Amino acid sequence: MKILCVIPSRIRSTRLARKPLLPIQGKPMIQWVYENASRCNILTKVVVATDSEEISDVITAIGGHVEMTDPHLPTGTDRVALVAEKFPEMQVVINLQGDEPFIKPLMIEQLIAPYLAGELPEMTTLAHPLDMNKHADPGVVKVIVNTQGNAIYFSRTPIPYFRTQETAPVYHHMGLYAFRRDFLLRYPTLRQTPLEKTESLEQLRALEHGYTIRVCLTEQGSLEINTQEEYEAAQEFLY
């Protein structure tokens, strides 16, 4: 199976200025992401999709592959889909966020396990058991699943609501996706949806249009960098 991993990376960030180029333990963040993805031997190709010459220079300096994209594209998925159009031989396309410097090859393998097993879900994503101390944190995206392991809903609010003493599994969603290539190319043509806009969660568009998202599980997450506190923690993070 031919699998393309695309890392969308914009120079502009609303919370951390020039985030992809921030140094973490001596290397730019985007270099960490690219190198860790490249360690996953089942990937056919790893590409950084960016609108920044500076980001491009970092990746090309280490022998990596870059595709330049329009800075006005609305989402990272649009950026990934545009790159995927250039690789018609690929069957599965991964969208790996550029702020996941400590992503592990095993996590990528877990993400695409359904495809490797011969299944063809429209898309998959990754999650891990939620630390219930973070159940009410709007910065932590929660996901609940049905008995087939497909997402029922993603939310920044606490889901489910525990009205009784019964417990139900709830997972901490990671911003990592894999798509069947034909579905990825269709995805940008789908109109934005009310829940997507309300929660500011792009993956809800697929659910609202009636598509399924298989939620693959990993034991624990990596350190995603969105805030100054997380960036400072990354300097001491043991990978």
VEXTI-701633 format. One line per 2 residues: number of its first residue (from 1); their letters; for each residue x, y, z of N, C-alpha, C. Coordinates in steps of 0.001 Angstrom, whole numbers, plus 500000, padded with zeros to 6 digits. Last residue first. Example, Ala and Ser with C-alpha at 12.3 -4.5 7.8 and 13.67 -1.06 7.14 Angstrom:
VEXTI-701633
2	sa	512850:497750:507080:513670:498940:507140:512900:500030:507870 | 513190:494310:507800:512300:495500:507800:513200:496700:507800
END
This chain:
VEXTI-701633
239	yl	511804:512325:524828:511160:511615:523733:511584:510144:523739 | 511143:514352:527416:511968:513182:527074:511251:512366:526026
237	fe	511124:517863:527517:510379:516640:527218:511333:515525:526819 | 512115:520313:527928:512538:519283:528888:511901:517934:528589
235	qa	510988:521819:525999:512438:521918:526146:512982:520854:527086 | 508279:521536:526294:508940:520762:525240:510453:520778:525381
233	ae	507560:523442:528147:507634:522042:528588:508382:521183:527575 | 507473:525667:526481:508504:525599:527522:508673:524165:528027
231	ye	505223:524968:524969:506521:525158:524316:507662:525060:525330 | 503261:524980:526902:503598:523714:526252:504945:523814:525545
229	eq	503278:527723:527498:503579:526747:528546:503980:525398:527946 | 502471:528857:525098:503813:529142:525587:504223:528127:526650
227	tn	500638:526375:523160:500750:527493:524085:502203:527707:524489 | 500791:524197:521505:499843:525256:521166:500023:526513:522000
225	ie	502156:521275:520691:502584:522616:521094:501602:523665:520585 | 501650:518112:522187:501328:519026:521102:501613:520453:521572
223	ls	503232:515412:523178:503109:516795:523613:502893:517679:522393 | 501137:512516:522632:502428:513195:522636:502191:514626:523122
221	gq	499088:510232:524588:499365:511203:523549:500809:511690:523596 | 498846:506636:524985:498967:507992:525508:499362:508936:524391
219	et	497981:504406:523480:497974:504381:524945:498028:505770:525551 | 495568:504886:520854:496934:504721:521312:496934:504864:522822
217	lc	493048:503936:518506:493489:504265:519854:494977:504019:520048 | 491046:505437:515976:492057:504458:516363:492682:504908:517684
215	vr	487973:505915:514795:488851:506418:515848:489779:505285:516279 | 486786:506642:511628:487223:505574:512521:488213:506163:513533
213	it	484171:508487:510650:485574:508653:511036:485907:507537:512012 | 481848:508702:507918:482316:508119:509167:483799:508395:509381
211	yg	479491:511188:506712:480629:510287:506556:481076:509771:507922 | 477512:513131:506932:477133:511720:506916:478255:510737:506695
209	he	478099:515723:507280:477732:515340:505918:477460:513840:505794 | 478881:515717:509907:477623:516389:509562:477160:516067:508149
207	la	481369:514398:509733:480239:513777:510431:478917:514397:510017 | 482880:516299:508280:482677:514948:507751:481473:514284:508411
205	rl	482805:518499:510030:482228:518614:508687:481935:517236:508104 | 484287:517857:512224:482830:517736:512339:482142:517867:510980
203	qe	486903:518509:511660:486478:517128:511427:484969:516931:511547 | 487246:521173:512483:487055:520881:511065:486520:519475:510811
201	ls	485952:522988:514883:486557:521666:514721:486238:521166:513314 | 484549:525101:516052:485831:525340:515386:486638:524036:515335
199	et	482031:524809:516952:483084:524245:517797:484479:524608:517287 | 480697:526213:514867:480430:526501:516274:481573:526038:517179
197	ke	481591:525099:512473:481837:526511:512743:481699:526831:514231 | 480692:522445:512826:482096:522721:512544:482445:524164:512901
195	lp	477954:522878:513051:478698:522415:514211:480194:522641:514039 | 477334:523847:510352:477092:524639:511568:477903:524193:512781
193	tq	479935:523395:507826:478702:523018:508512:478557:523773:509839 | 481084:524040:504486:481261:524108:505934:479910:523931:506625
191	rl	480594:521699:501801:480376:523007:502428:480638:522926:503925 | 483130:519879:500192:481985:519841:501099:481816:521211:501756
189	tp	485476:520073:498878:484289:520524:498143:483045:520514:499028 | 487435:518945:500462:487376:520406:500372:486161:520938:499627
187	yr	486790:516081:500040:486543:516775:501300:486487:518303:501163 | 487677:514874:497752:486293:515336:497788:486038:516277:498970
185	ll	490223:514147:498408:490062:515087:497300:488629:515632:497228 | 489649:512298:500463:490366:513541:500769:490178:514571:499659
183	fd	488508:510215:499005:487675:510997:499906:488344:512317:500266 | 490711:509267:497603:489568:509779:496850:488649:510610:497738
181	rr	492435:508398:499706:492791:509543:498856:491583:510112:498116 | 491349:508026:502954:491374:507392:501654:491519:508520:500639
179	fa	493325:509647:505425:492192:509673:504501:492414:508671:503372 | 494094:510244:508819:494431:509567:507565:493160:509513:506720
177	yl	495193:512670:511237:494166:512049:510405:494806:511266:509258 | 495472:514216:514319:496180:513384:513350:495139:512594:512574
175	gm	495181:515599:516909:494969:516180:515588:495740:515484:514497 | 493542:513454:519231:494789:514009:518716:494548:514500:517287
173	hh	491176:513508:521877:491457:513458:520444:492789:514110:520103 | 490633:511478:524472:491311:512738:524153:491746:512654:522687
171	yv	487487:509834:525039:488887:509870:524616:489347:511296:524320 | 485500:507918:527183:485670:509182:526472:487162:509340:526212
169	pa	483278:505300:528066:484600:505740:527608:484542:507076:526877 | 481250:505683:530958:481329:505449:529513:482675:505969:529031
167	te	479656:504579:533945:480782:505195:533244:480717:504839:531764 | 476989:505378:536202:477538:504577:535108:478687:505329:534435
165	qt	475817:507071:537892:477090:506508:538335:477726:505613:537267 | 474490:509698:535780:474374:508577:536708:475770:508113:537122
163	rf	475373:511754:534161:474210:511992:535025:474065:510910:536092 | 477876:512909:532693:477707:511760:533582:476581:512032:534583
161	yp	477848:513701:529364:477470:514217:530682:477165:513025:531587 | 480779:512514:527537:479347:512693:527773:479099:513367:529126
159	ip	481993:515882:527263:481084:514839:526780:481625:513488:527208 | 482540:519186:527910:482608:517856:528530:481556:516915:527939
157	tr	483527:520779:524748:482794:520731:526013:482908:519335:526622 | 484636:520388:522351:485481:521051:523343:484809:521047:524718
155	sf	484022:517251:520669:483607:518503:521292:484676:519056:522215 | 482754:514934:518323:483936:515588:518884:483466:516897:519513
153	yi	480800:511939:518098:480919:513393:518176:482264:513786:518770 | 481169:509318:517208:479815:509847:517319:479871:511372:517310
151	an	483533:507572:515259:483223:508753:516061:481735:509063:516028 | 483640:504002:515543:483518:505207:514730:483069:506381:515599
149	gq	483617:501611:516850:484828:502410:516941:484811:503646:516066 | 481268:500283:516936:482178:499908:515841:483479:500713:515866
147	tn	479846:501475:518931:480368:500132:519188:481277:499618:518081 | 481058:504923:518774:480023:503891:518817:480663:502518:518974
145	vi	482726:507404:520876:482629:506507:519721:481475:505528:519886 | 483742:510768:521532:483060:509551:521959:482756:508727:520716
143	vk	486349:513028:522257:485620:512278:521250:484989:511065:521919 | 487470:516366:523048:487005:515043:523451:486280:514361:522290
141	vv	490182:518491:523082:489047:518017:522278:488729:516582:522679 | 491102:520925:525267:491227:519488:525022:489987:519017:524273
139	gp	490358:523466:525762:491529:523277:524917:491802:521823:524589 | 488342:523340:527605:487965:523535:526196:489142:523420:525234
137	da	488162:521018:530148:489103:521936:529502:488727:522118:528028 | 486736:519100:531455:486075:520387:531237:486962:521396:530515
135	hk	488511:516967:531601:487211:516762:530966:486518:518078:530628 | 490912:516780:532821:490842:517692:531680:489485:517619:530978
133	nm	490713:514847:534657:490963:516190:535183:490863:517247:534081 | 490646:512558:533160:489370:513170:533506:489523:514516:534209
131	dl	492451:512007:530420:492673:512349:531824:491446:513131:532273 | 491208:509705:528067:491214:511069:528579:491566:511103:530057
129	ph	493060:507516:525969:492171:507702:527130:492335:509091:527735 | 493443:508917:522625:493933:508124:523757:493023:508381:524949
127	al	493256:508802:519009:492852:509302:520321:493444:508414:521396 | 493218:509606:515524:493862:508964:516667:493398:509617:517965
125	tt	491275:508702:512611:491971:509658:513460:492466:508919:514688 | 490414:508132:509157:490679:507679:510515:491327:508819:511285
123	me	487987:507974:506494:489088:508605:507209:489232:507978:508588 | 486630:505962:505144:486845:507255:504480:487966:508034:505159
121	pl	488113:502671:505326:487303:503768:505879:487599:505076:505157 | 488723:499985:504252:488846:501225:503481:487936:502316:504057
119	eg	490807:497226:505358:489593:498037:505405:489817:499331:504635 | 493225:495926:505423:492366:495696:504271:491052:496431:504294
117	al	494958:496596:507373:494201:495363:507586:493231:495068:506441 | 495816:499042:506603:496770:497945:506463:496085:496593:506645
115	yp	493564:500491:507361:493907:500374:505939:494856:499193:505711 | 493679:500286:510205:492536:499743:509438:492844:499555:507959
113	ai	496254:501549:510803:496051:500109:510970:494837:499575:510217 | 496881:504184:510801:496559:503590:509497:496337:502085:509581
111	lq	497345:504718:513514:496403:505531:512750:495955:504839:511471 | 499418:503002:514149:498100:502768:514747:497018:503523:513982
109	ei	501497:504229:512726:501075:502871:512367:499692:502561:512926 | 501658:506578:514178:501290:506650:512764:500808:505277:512290
107	ml	502529:505543:516603:501244:506237:516537:500749:506330:515096 | 505056:504562:515935:504004:503623:516321:502636:504271:516234
105	pk	506558:506928:515508:506185:506082:514372:505069:505095:514702 | 505291:509663:517467:506050:508416:517394:505621:507606:516164
103	if	505765:513147:517818:504975:512053:517283:505850:510812:517143 | 506801:515470:518809:507201:514220:519445:506341:513038:519001
101	pe	505753:517704:517497:507176:517387:517330:507578:516025:517867 | 503233:518716:516206:503367:517438:516910:504832:516977:516836
99	dg	502613:520808:514586:502914:521117:515983:502922:519862:516847 | 501827:520100:512055:503201:520551:512224:503560:520951:513634
97	ql	499854:517130:511811:499999:518537:512163:501459:518882:512444 | 499415:515123:509113:500131:515184:510384:500408:516640:510714
95	ni	497370:513375:507275:497508:514787:507634:498117:514820:509035 | 498011:510881:504877:497994:511271:506285:498154:512781:506395
93	vv	496357:508998:502483:497080:510244:502739:496891:510627:504196 | 496468:506130:500427:496111:506711:501714:496972:507951:501938
91	qm	497420:505731:497857:496092:505214:498214:495560:505828:499505 | 499217:507356:495234:499003:507111:496656:497572:506647:496921
89	ep	499357:508085:492613:499668:506688:492931:499407:506342:494392 | 498987:510807:492412:497844:509927:492129:498105:508468:492460
87	fk	500046:513365:493675:500548:512005:493878:499418:510996:493664 | 498897:515784:493503:500133:515601:492743:500684:514184:492841
85	ea	496825:515764:495283:496494:515753:493857:497718:515452:493002 | 498071:516156:497714:497684:514791:497343:497325:514682:495863
83	vl	498246:518934:497847:499467:518149:497640:499118:516744:497150 | 495569:519501:498306:496233:520065:497136:497515:519297:496821
81	av	495129:518236:500751:494443:517747:499553:495115:518255:498282 | 496676:519845:502462:497020:518431:502279:496390:517885:500999
79	rd	495278:522247:502285:496689:522206:501912:497123:520776:501613 | 492836:521489:503333:492897:521981:501947:494335:521910:501432
77	tg	493686:520925:505919:493212:519825:505079:493188:520235:503609 | 494257:523433:506945:495352:522512:506695:494942:521361:505808
75	tp	492213:525934:505229:492515:524965:506286:493732:524125:505918 | 492112:527925:503166:491414:528123:504444:491819:527175:505564
73	lh	494870:529419:501492:494029:528236:501657:493404:528259:503051 | 496642:531486:501231:495244:531835:501480:494321:530623:501552
71	pd	499141:530629:500493:498944:531035:501889:497489:531327:502234 | 499444:527757:498484:498865:529098:498577:498636:529486:500042
69	tm	502517:525880:498906:501072:526008:498743:500630:527449:498971 | 505224:523818:497960:504764:525160:498303:503270:525273:497981
67	ev	506444:520923:499352:505540:521433:498322:505037:522791:498789 | 509510:519236:500009:508596:520338:500306:507718:520613:499097
65	hg	511477:516738:501547:510670:517138:500384:509645:518178:500814 | 514849:516934:502951:513432:516624:502925:512725:517163:501699
63	gi	517482:517492:503520:517197:516545:502452:515741:516150:502331 | 517794:519496:505261:518019:518149:505800:517650:517072:504779
61	at	517178:521671:503716:518539:521598:504248:518847:520224:504841 | 514467:521430:503301:515360:521067:502195:516807:520934:502671
59	iv	513579:522366:505815:513350:520978:505410:514285:520566:504268 | 514395:525060:505898:514748:524140:506987:514651:522692:506520
57	ds	513220:526105:503573:514689:526053:503680:515133:525083:504773 | 510494:525998:504208:511025:525199:503109:512534:525036:503225
55	ie	510412:527959:506161:510136:526574:506525:510692:525637:505460 | 511014:530131:504486:511872:529821:505636:511664:528378:506098
53	es	508949:530232:502678:510283:529884:502184:511208:529518:503334 | 505734:529047:503356:506879:529813:503851:508196:529318:503271
51	dt	503573:527522:503091:503533:528779:502338:504755:529632:502649 | 503830:523902:502733:503986:525177:503432:503850:526358:502489
49	av	504006:520619:503483:503244:521555:502646:503234:522904:503352 | 506397:518136:503442:505927:519313:504173:505236:520241:503180
47	vv	506045:514638:503084:506134:515943:502429:505685:517033:503406 | 507105:511357:502688:506760:512390:503656:507026:513742:503011
45	kt	506119:508205:501342:506715:509519:501160:506219:510464:502245 | 505328:505745:502380:505972:505792:501065:506718:507101:500874
43	li	505638:504359:505606:505244:505488:504774:506026:505467:503464 | 506692:502412:507160:505603:502008:506266:505100:503162:505402
41	nc	508618:503436:508859:509058:502748:507645:507938:502370:506694 | 508998:506364:510351:507952:505359:510169:508171:504665:508823
39	rs	510777:508382:510280:511221:507164:510946:510193:506047:510828 | 509450:510543:509311:510299:509798:508370:510831:508499:508966
37	an	508341:511603:511613:507476:510939:510637:508293:510062:509696 | 510677:512681:512721:509988:511597:513419:509016:510869:512502
35	ey	511335:514658:510811:512262:513557:511075:511576:512394:511785 | 509077:516376:510910:509474:515707:509667:510350:514488:509954
33	vw	509110:517251:513583:507947:516550:513038:508349:515735:511808 | 511644:518509:513793:511292:517387:514666:510163:516561:514041
31	qi	511279:520555:511940:512283:519517:511677:512023:518283:512542 | 509419:522158:513191:509023:521462:511971:510013:520367:511602
29	mp	510941:523235:515366:509814:522330:515594:509468:521520:514349 | 514519:523228:514992:513206:523832:514743:512088:522789:514889
27	kg	516583:522106:517726:516108:521937:516348:514777:522651:516176 | 517246:522454:520442:518278:522655:519421:517852:522496:517981
25	qi	514917:522013:521904:516113:521223:522186:517106:521261:521030 | 513329:523685:519514:513043:522754:520601:514278:521877:520772
23	pl	512774:526903:518136:513708:525813:518459:513242:524988:519652 | 510226:527675:515812:510707:527795:517189:511632:526624:517516
21	lp	509082:527351:513376:510523:527602:513400:511086:527741:514810 | 506348:527056:513740:507118:525947:513158:508634:526112:513244
19	kr	505571:529662:514964:505661:528408:515717:506505:527321:515046 | 505397:532427:514707:506399:531679:513930:506661:530300:514538
17	al	503898:532928:517862:504423:533528:516634:505503:532645:516016 | 501250:531252:519021:502706:531271:519149:503292:531766:517838
15	rt	498586:531857:518275:498968:531805:519686:500475:531848:519920 | 498306:531982:515532:497587:532972:516345:498077:532995:517781
13	sr	500902:531936:513171:500182:531229:514215:499538:532250:515129 | 502377:531602:510033:501590:532434:510922:500817:531566:511905
11	ir	503515:529635:508540:504415:530461:509334:503649:531306:510342 | 502135:526343:508472:502032:527767:508161:502958:528558:509063
9	sp	502158:523186:507237:502865:524055:508183:502810:525497:507693 | 501178:519814:506977:500880:521217:506643:501499:522135:507696
7	iv	502626:517081:505953:502701:517895:507169:502409:519343:506780 | 501546:514023:504697:501708:515453:504431:501662:516207:505757
5	cl	502420:510924:503611:502245:511709:504833:502546:513165:504512 | 501049:508351:501676:501666:509674:501668:501381:510365:502995
3	ik	501444:505042:500866:500925:505963:501882:501740:507255:501872 | 500533:502206:499139:501303:503453:499056:500647:504514:499942
1	m	500841:498799:500000:500000:500000:500000:500869:501242:500000
END
